[in-house]
Amino acid sequence: MTKKQITKDFISFLSDSPTQFQAVETMRRILDNNNFTQLEEQDSWKLKKNGSYYCIRGGSAIVAFKMGKNSQPSIGIRMVGAHTDSPGLKIKSKPETRFKDYLSLGVEVYGSPILSTWFDRDLSIAGRVTYSTSRKKLATALIDFRDPIAKIPNLAIHLTQNRNEKVPINAQTELPPIILQEKKGKTDFKGLLKKQLKKFSPKLSVNEILGTDLWLYDVQKPAQVGLNGEFITGARLDNLLSCFAGVSSLVESKNKSTAILVCNDNEEVGSNSFTGAAGPFLASVLERLYPDKEEYHRLISNSILISADNGHGIHPNYRSLHDDNHGPILNQGPIIKINANQRYATNSETGAFFRNVCQQAKVPVQDFINRSDLACGTTIGPLTATALGIKTLDIGVAQFAMHSIRE
């Protein structure tokens, strides 16, 4: 596959995945189109050698795997981990607020987005809703308004003379997006959700909306920028880039040894959930693949996990915020992420493993270590290594503007 086609496919992947729920659905479609079989956690699994399978938990986390021709514990398995969620603004369960004929929606801040980048963007709403049917049964459906229906307008410079200085943003009062102007204020948000569901899925029997997981997102499509189109810009590069690379690599893998991709949710808020890396999802799948405890522990000892999550490229306007010897550059190869305090799981052995793989593939590789006087972020690598006791390294791709609405 050419670089041009990979880039085109990735941009489509981003566009189709405005939330973690749609991201998992997009990966599910890719796997289905490549003859993977879906497994349900509540069912008994009967796996075949050379089989390709996936399992979804909570609609927002997925484990996909190919059973290798040689799946002996002495061979081990090769695993890649990523996360499906991104920082953003989540709509509250009772979001309506009204003032002077304006209808706004209350939001919560999820993770640590750069809030200033959410102002003056053309926003839509996507996620999932749980509802009762006409027969009083529960059902869940994905929803996406697709069109720009919301806006968080900036305050005019004339009304706040220090607007170009670093001014704190009040999440409760300044972030509710305006979605409507109406005289009598009769619009019901859950009514809008029902209408939208029926618009795209007329056969759904929606009686009452009982729960929501809804997010704002920027409708502007990802793009290639730069005089030579050398940069990709868009929302959720952190960390749907790794999800896309992981699922694409798994599909193309040759079944020599067992290969597994895990994409967890809730990394941006600490991973402490039943779909997060601190939860038992991956361990549960592995134990079902290798139910014999002796074989399982031998397998883990002979395996390795690559945790893939984007990193900070050295910014030419803020070069002093990087360690001079460890500031990665965009488009000059993946980065090995290292931290003495185990914010990343890489050690000398696992880092050397990946460096050796890159040398054999003739791919340049870079190192990232944070400045010693700045706090270091973390990702799913240390959590998964702790939970499984598996050798792990953290890698990524260098990017600018991490956690912006348009990275």
Salt bridges, closest charged atoms under 4 A:
ASP16 OD2 - ARG29 NH2 3.94
GLU25 OE2 - ARG28 NH2 2.54
ASP32 OD2 - ARG28 NH1 2.39
GLU41 OE1 - ARG57 NH2 2.66
ASP85 OD1 - HIS83 ND1 3.03
ASP101 OD2 - LYS183 NZ 3.76
ASP122 OD1 - LYS151 NZ 2.56
GLU174 OE1 - ARG163 NH1 3.75
GLU182 OE2 - ARG98 NH2 3.92
ASP213 OD1 - LYS90 NZ 2.93
ASP213 OD2 - ARG128 NE 3.06
ASP218 OD2 - ARG121 NH2 2.71
ASP238 OD1 - HIS83 NE2 3.46
ASP238 OD2 - HIS403 NE2 3.16
GLU267 OE1 - HIS83 NE2 3.13
GLU268 OE2 - HIS83 NE2 3.89
GLU268 OE1 - HIS403 NE2 3.32
ASP309 OD2 - HIS83 NE2 3.20
ASP323 OD1 - HIS326 ND1 2.80
ASP367 OD1 - ARG355 NH1 3.10
ASP373 OD2 - ARG371 NH2 2.73
